[in-house]
Amino acid sequence: ASGVMHFYFKCVLFLQALSLFSLLTQGQKLEESMDEVKIEVLHLPENCSPKSKKGDLLNAHYDGYLANGTKFYCSRTQNKGHPKWFVLGVGQVIKGLDIAMMGMCSGEKRKVTIPPSLAYGKEGYAQGLIPPDTTLIFEIELYAVTKGPRSIETFKQIDVDNDKKLSKMEINYYLKKEFEKDDKPRDQSYHDSVLEDIFKKNDHDGDGFISSKEYNVYQHDEL
């Protein structure tokens, strides 16, 4: 997970959702929906391991279509064509994509059909780009499945003194190492703002440390 932590800070920490794949409208009771995501595997690598699970950090390209064939999104042509990084199963993408990309491995390609109740529902999205009650079709190519930034492995790596809690000094040291791996130099003010943001969002009891319970908000590993 250490090699991708900087992607997390750039792509996850400050963004509540990806520009297109936003959170579902509040109030939708997805657990009551009987609709399902239809998954068609277009390509399966011979060595299909590891398989994605909740909390993993994924890197993928998407093409998004309406049911009538109209393409409404292509990650290869938007945002300089970079594949998307996101944590699976935590609402950073629409519910249907969180479901559709479970159990997927690096190199796998899928075509998935997502009903409105697991996409943008009765509200639609983006001022008519996705009309109300619209079924969506995505063609997905997954490039990487890695332990997410909230995994037990990353926690142990940051927790140098092994006291089951993360101090500002420990996270500061970890951030410094991760930012050094990035192509873009980060000045100290950026570094400090990231550190403060992490504690503001994670140190819920205000004791100056991030406990294993506070850290593992995705609950996909036992700490």
Salt bridges, closest charged atoms under 4 A:
ASP56 OD1 - LYS53 NZ 3.48
ASP63 OD1 - LYS71 NZ 3.82
ASP63 OD2 - ARG76 NH1 3.74
GLU108 OE2 - ARG110 NE 2.69
ASP133 OD1 - LYS122 NZ 4.00
GLU141 OE1 - ARG76 NH2 2.86
GLU153 OE2 - LYS147 NZ 3.74
GLU178 OE2 - LYS181 NZ 3.20
ASP182 OD2 - LYS10 NZ 3.49
ASP182 OD2 - ARG186 NH2 3.12
GLU196 OE2 - LYS168 NZ 3.23
ASP197 OD2 - LYS201 NZ 3.21
ASP221 OD2 - LYS147 NZ 3.92
ASP221 OD2 - HIS220 NE2 3.12
